[in-house]
Amino acid sequence: MTMKSTGLKLTFAAAMMATVAVPALADDAPAYGSISGYLAVESDYRYRGISQNNNEITPEGSLNWTGPMGFYAGTWLARTDWGGKNPGFEMDIYGGKHFDIYGTDLNVEAYYYSYPDYDAHGGPKASYFEMQGILSHSFDKLTLSLTGAYSPEWSLEGGDGWYGAGTASYALTDWLTVSGTVGRQYVELAPKDYWHWDVGFTAVYKSFSLDVRYVGNDIKKADAGFWMANKDATKDTVKVNLTYNFTLL
């Protein structure tokens, strides 16, 4: 599944955060499924290269059910601040299925980005829906992924939204991985679509993982206001994420 954090605003709050937290596919799960999740704190919640919490420290967490035949569902929660602490948090709901295509994993996912306390002041709503597809294949220590996503109505009535990204991760040791992502976001009413990128390391120790990552984008200062009220939200940064992974069932 796709989990925001290093991670989904996510990003994929780093590409490897998703890899570390992804539960096993159906063949490895009990017949009734399994429940797992994570709790994390990161120096800045970045989604596709843009800060979603006013460049401030962000707590977040996720709870996921992994069922038979590759099906899964879950929810993801994080603190947000787009300006004036509005909205105060994000609560996403998602579900999908993994398909094994000759050793390549195809993940088809429906994802709903929800901002329950967003005050629209009579204007457009912030919450929106996105359909995602992720192809992943491992070549020994190297894993490559391609992501494509479409939203019929972007947040705040931005019109059609399209997204594409590529991610590469390489296991340097059994506890240290280097990874990077390059993606492009298009939104119909945006002044211009943009590229974003990140590169960093993820270290794992037992149930804990630490991700340190450089995050950037090519959004012009004049266009930053469309993507976030706080124009500093689009500046490049180094982001740190500490995650505790757990299994309930």
Secondary structure, DSSP 8 states (H G I E B T S, - for coil): ------------SSHHHHHHH----GGGS-TT-EEEEEEEEESS-EETTEESBTT--EEEEEEEEE-GGGEEEEEEEEE-BSSTT-S-EEEEEEEEEEEEETTEEEEEEEEEE--TT---TTS--S-EEEEEEEEEEEETTEEEEEEEEEESS-TTT---EEEEEEEEEEESSSSEEEEEEEEEEEETTSSS-EEEEEEEEEEEETTEEEEEEEEEE---GGGHHHH-SSGGGGS-EEEEEEEEEEE--
